[in-house]
Amino acid sequence: MELRDIEIFLTLAEELHFGRTAERLHVSQARVSQAIAKQERRLGVVLFDRTSRRVALTPVGRRLREDLQQAVDLLREGLARAEAAGSGTRQTLRLGVFGHAGHELRPLIEAFRSRHPGSDVQFGEINGSDPFTALRTGEHDAHVLWLPVAEPDLTVGPTVLTGGRVLAVAADHPLAERGTASLEDLGDNHVVDFGPAAPEYWIAAMVPTRTPLGRRIPRGPAARTFHEVLSLVASGQCVHPLGEIAARYNSPPGIVFLPVHDAPTIHYALTWRSTDDSPTLHALAQTAADLGPISM
């Protein structure tokens, strides 16, 4: 079996869709079908059950996927060790994240270190009031940002995290007794104003400007950091939507985190300067693409 055919098989085994597999590998759908048919003829077994509605691995296909994936991982690790030995250097990437998101990214970082023993990742903290400056100045090599990011000088890579949303409210706020919140509740309360450094479209993806019924969501008072947000919420001056990771790693006195039951899932993607052609950065992006999003 040729390496390209192995790649096609493993990608289809992950996507379970001929069209998405072809798009991901930049080949025609016919090329994917031909490669799978050739493998099945050569092995004398059916690897995928195909109907007009679904594609699924057969038991033999699942076992082959496990065996081939192990072989591919070993190949990548061997090449990475050889590359690291040849360069004689250790490349460390500086990755900007929100708060404790680095803890959630451990599977990605461990996979990256395993594949590329000569490289490592260090975390830096970013906040919602200024998400791009450290990236643009080169202080950070990449950021993990909620989507969308529509900046002409930045490249959006694979999604690395997904999660829900919570509403931070003061413990004596009327909403706290309900145990849950909705986006419509924001129309009855003020939310934090992060100022002009972050684009409005990007802030609105986390904190919408209007409720589902079209009511305007008042903004203010102003805050710049996560801890400033919590202080304002605890004092009863506002409420504020946050990623659910905030509730997982923080238990500030005087604040209750309520799940927002009607908020869409947040997608966080690896983002970097479009001019950065670092092989280590692109290796991290490839590892993230192979691993897939981590659900928080």
Secondary structure, 3 states (H helix, E strand, C coil): CCHHHHHHHHHHHHHCCHHHHHHHHCCCHHHHHHHHHHHHHHHCCCCEEECCCCEEECHHHHHHHHHHHHHHHHHHHHHHHHHHHHHCCCEEEEEEEECCHHHHCHHHHHHHHHHCCCEEEEEEEECCCCCCHHHHCCCCCEEEEECCCCCCCEEEEEEEEEECEEEEEECCCHHHHCCCECHHHHHHCCEEECCCCCCHHHHHHHCCCECCCCCECCEEEECCCHHHHHHHHHCCCCCEEEECHHHHHCCCCCEEEEEECCCCCEEEEEEEECCCCCHHHHHHHHHHHHHCCEEC
